[in-house]
Amino acid sequence: MPPDQRVLAVCAMGMEAWGVRRRARAVRVVKVGIGGTPPGRAAQHSIVISTGLCGGLTPDQVPGMVVIGTTVADERGATFACDPQVVAALERAAQSLGFAVVTGPVISTLAMVTGADRATWAARGHVAVDMESALAAPTARRFGVLRVILDTPSRELSPAWAKPGRAILNPANWGEAIWLAVSGPRYSLRAGAVLEAALFSDVDPEV
């Protein structure tokens, strides 16, 4: 991805946006909220990349793996192809930084995916799940998905975290909250580092 391209990173949460802004400072960032849609002006950018965290779907995955989407689909079956050049640039960048990479179809759902539902989506060919990418894809001429796995079948999260403000009020979730407070920022920075490396060389992973 040449640095002269206008690149927009679409992030759901403030933490994800912070990670991109810190590590990929030349990239414009828009925060849309969990399950949110980018504003119409996103189409003004040459490349739009859905960037942030995601859920893993297969038992072999571990938190911290970088996911590069080749396609993204929604629950109704609408599927959007990711730009092959963007996919290749992101994959090369992640590998150059020494991160484990998973490349393949991503599914965007209306609610958090946990438990047996992970295996259901994996059986349909998807490698990871988020809640925003399929909404961002139609806004872009060239589109990509760059995510870092936060939770997996062996490292589950409570579905309560779909609404973080409420989840943190429940003491039963405080153990997960501590893990999220460490891992969420770390993996958000990782996503930013990969995006920066895809645009510019000689990037220190730091994460």
Backbone torsions as a table, in degrees:
resi	resn	phi	psi	omega
1	MET	NA	107.7	-179.8
2	PRO	-59.9	140.6	-177.4
3	PRO	-65.8	-12.1	179.2
4	ASP	-83.4	-5.5	176.9
5	GLN	-73.5	145.6	176.1
6	ARG	-83.3	108.4	-175.0
7	VAL	-109.7	132.1	177.1
8	LEU	-118.8	125.7	173.9
9	ALA	-97.5	124.2	178.3
10	VAL	-100.0	117.9	-177.6
11	CYS	-121.6	147.6	179.5
12	ALA	-81.7	-50.6	-170.9
13	MET	-108.4	157.7	177.5
14	GLY	-59.0	-36.8	179.4
15	MET	-62.5	-41.6	178.8
16	GLU	-65.8	-43.5	178.9
17	ALA	-62.2	-39.6	178.1
18	TRP	-60.9	-43.5	-179.1
19	GLY	-61.7	-40.8	179.3
20	VAL	-69.9	-44.3	-178.4
21	ARG	-62.3	-35.1	-178.9
22	ARG	-72.7	-39.6	-172.9
23	ARG	-99.4	-21.6	-178.5
24	ALA	-129.1	72.3	-168.0
25	ARG	-72.4	-17.1	178.7
26	ALA	-84.5	-5.2	-176.4
27	VAL	-96.4	133.6	174.8
28	ARG	-77.0	140.6	-176.3
29	VAL	-123.4	136.9	172.9
30	VAL	-126.4	131.9	178.3
31	LYS	-99.0	124.9	-174.1
32	VAL	-110.9	-8.8	-174.9
33	GLY	85.3	160.5	-178.6
34	ILE	-63.1	123.6	-178.7
35	GLY	73.0	16.7	-176.0
36	GLY	-87.5	165.8	-179.0
37	THR	-113.1	137.0	178.4
38	PRO	-64.2	153.9	176.0
39	PRO	-67.0	160.5	-177.0
40	GLY	-59.1	-27.3	-178.1
41	ARG	-70.0	-5.8	176.6
42	ALA	-59.1	-30.6	-178.3
43	ALA	-66.5	-14.1	178.6
44	GLN	-72.3	-14.5	-178.1
45	HIS	-90.4	146.5	-179.7
46	SER	-64.0	-39.7	-176.0
47	ILE	-135.2	131.6	174.0
48	VAL	-116.6	128.9	-177.9
49	ILE	-125.4	119.9	174.2
50	SER	-74.1	115.1	-167.8
51	THR	-127.7	136.7	176.7
52	GLY	152.7	-142.0	-175.5
53	LEU	-103.7	163.7	179.4
54	CYS	-155.5	175.1	175.6
55	GLY	-104.2	138.7	174.3
56	GLY	-81.9	157.2	-175.1
57	LEU	-119.6	-14.0	-175.3
58	THR	-119.1	151.9	-174.6
59	PRO	-63.7	-22.2	-177.4
60	ASP	-80.8	-10.9	-178.5
61	GLN	-81.8	151.4	178.4
62	VAL	-132.1	154.1	176.3
63	PRO	-55.5	141.4	179.6
64	GLY	100.4	-13.8	176.1
65	MET	-66.1	141.7	178.2
66	VAL	-90.6	130.5	179.2
67	VAL	-108.0	125.8	173.6
68	ILE	-113.7	114.2	-178.1
69	GLY	-75.8	138.4	170.8
70	THR	-96.2	-31.7	171.1
71	THR	-143.0	164.1	171.8
72	VAL	-137.0	138.6	-178.6
73	ALA	-128.2	157.9	172.0
74	ASP	-106.3	177.4	-174.3
75	GLU	-69.4	-16.9	177.9
76	ARG	-83.7	-10.4	179.2
77	GLY	103.9	-5.1	176.2
78	ALA	-65.9	129.4	-175.4
79	THR	-124.3	138.2	-178.9
80	PHE	-124.9	132.5	179.7
81	ALA	-82.9	139.8	173.4
82	CYS	-85.8	147.1	-178.6
83	ASP	-62.0	124.0	-175.6
84	PRO	-59.0	-36.3	179.9
85	GLN	-69.8	-37.0	176.8
86	VAL	-66.8	-43.4	177.4
87	VAL	-57.6	-47.7	-177.8
88	ALA	-64.0	-41.0	-179.6
89	ALA	-65.4	-42.6	179.5
90	LEU	-66.4	-40.3	-179.7
91	GLU	-65.0	-45.2	178.3
92	ARG	-61.0	-41.0	-178.5
93	ALA	-62.9	-47.0	-179.5
94	ALA	-62.0	-42.3	179.4
95	GLN	-66.3	-37.7	-179.4
96	SER	-65.3	-26.6	178.3
97	LEU	-88.4	-1.8	175.9
98	GLY	84.4	16.9	-179.6
99	PHE	-89.9	145.4	172.4
100	ALA	-68.0	135.1	-173.1
101	VAL	-122.7	136.4	172.2
102	VAL	-118.2	124.8	-179.6
103	THR	-119.5	132.2	179.9
104	GLY	163.3	-170.7	-177.9
105	PRO	-69.4	139.8	177.5
106	VAL	-114.0	141.7	176.6
107	ILE	-109.5	133.5	173.9
108	SER	-105.3	125.9	-176.1
109	THR	-116.1	167.2	-179.8
110	LEU	-84.6	-17.2	-178.7
111	ALA	-139.8	162.9	177.1
112	MET	-57.6	143.9	177.7
113	VAL	-106.8	123.0	179.0
114	THR	-140.2	171.0	173.3
115	GLY	57.4	-138.1	-175.8
116	ALA	-64.4	-22.1	179.8
117	ASP	-64.4	-25.6	176.8
118	ARG	-62.0	-46.9	-179.0
119	ALA	-64.9	-33.5	179.0
120	THR	-61.7	-47.2	-179.8
121	TRP	-71.9	-34.4	176.8
122	ALA	-63.2	-38.9	179.8
123	ALA	-64.5	-21.8	178.3
124	ARG	-89.3	5.5	173.2
125	GLY	99.8	5.2	-178.0
126	HIS	-90.0	148.6	-178.6
127	VAL	-103.8	-19.1	-178.0
128	ALA	-159.2	165.5	-177.4
129	VAL	-133.3	138.3	169.4
130	ASP	-138.6	-168.4	-177.4
131	MET	-127.0	6.6	-173.3
132	GLU	-127.9	-27.9	-167.6
133	SER	-60.5	-41.4	-178.7
134	ALA	-67.0	-23.3	176.7
135	LEU	-80.1	-30.2	-179.2
136	ALA	-81.1	-30.4	-172.9
137	ALA	-55.8	-44.6	-177.1
138	PRO	-68.2	-11.8	-177.5
139	THR	-85.4	-5.3	-168.9
140	ALA	-120.1	144.7	170.6
141	ARG	-74.9	-41.7	175.4
142	ARG	-125.2	129.4	-170.1
143	PHE	-133.0	147.7	175.6
144	GLY	-144.8	161.0	176.6
145	VAL	-125.2	121.2	177.3
146	LEU	-127.7	111.1	-177.2
147	ARG	-133.7	157.5	173.9
148	VAL	-121.4	130.9	-176.4
149	ILE	-69.2	126.6	177.2
150	LEU	-100.7	-50.2	-177.6
151	ASP	-122.5	153.2	-174.9
152	THR	-140.0	174.2	176.0
153	PRO	-56.9	-31.3	-179.9
154	SER	-95.2	-6.3	176.8
155	ARG	-132.5	73.3	-173.7
156	GLU	-73.7	155.4	170.4
157	LEU	-119.0	150.6	174.7
158	SER	-66.3	138.1	175.0
159	PRO	-58.9	-15.7	179.6
160	ALA	-60.0	-23.5	-176.9
161	TRP	-73.2	-2.5	170.8
162	ALA	-62.3	-24.2	175.3
163	LYS	-126.7	81.7	-172.2
164	PRO	-54.5	-37.4	-177.8
165	GLY	-60.5	-36.0	177.7
166	ARG	-79.9	-39.8	-175.8
167	ALA	-59.6	-40.1	-175.6
168	ILE	-67.7	-18.1	179.4
169	LEU	-78.5	-14.5	-178.5
170	ASN	-94.9	116.9	-179.3
171	PRO	-56.1	-25.4	179.3
172	ALA	-64.0	-20.3	-178.3
173	ASN	-98.7	1.4	-172.8
174	TRP	-68.6	-32.3	176.4
175	GLY	-62.0	-45.2	177.0
176	GLU	-65.8	-34.4	-179.2
177	ALA	-60.9	-40.1	178.8
178	ILE	-64.1	-44.5	179.0
179	TRP	-62.9	-41.5	179.5
180	LEU	-65.9	-35.9	-178.8
181	ALA	-65.0	-26.8	177.4
182	VAL	-89.6	-50.1	-172.1
183	SER	-76.3	-37.3	-177.9
184	GLY	-58.1	-54.4	178.2
185	PRO	-62.2	-39.0	-179.2
186	ARG	-60.8	-46.2	-177.3
187	TYR	-76.3	-26.4	173.7
188	SER	-66.6	-40.7	174.6
189	LEU	-62.9	-37.1	179.1
190	ARG	-62.2	-43.5	177.5
191	ALA	-60.7	-43.0	178.0
192	GLY	-62.7	-38.6	179.7
193	ALA	-64.5	-41.0	179.2
194	VAL	-65.8	-41.8	179.8
195	LEU	-63.5	-42.9	177.5
196	GLU	-61.9	-43.6	-179.2
197	ALA	-66.4	-27.5	177.4
198	ALA	-71.2	-24.2	179.9
199	LEU	-96.6	-36.0	-176.2
200	PHE	-135.4	152.1	-179.7
201	SER	-91.3	175.2	174.2
202	ASP	59.9	52.6	179.3
203	VAL	-105.5	130.2	177.0
204	ASP	-79.9	122.3	-177.8
205	PRO	-60.4	-38.9	174.0
206	GLU	58.4	-7.5	-174.1
207	VAL	-134.9	NA	NA
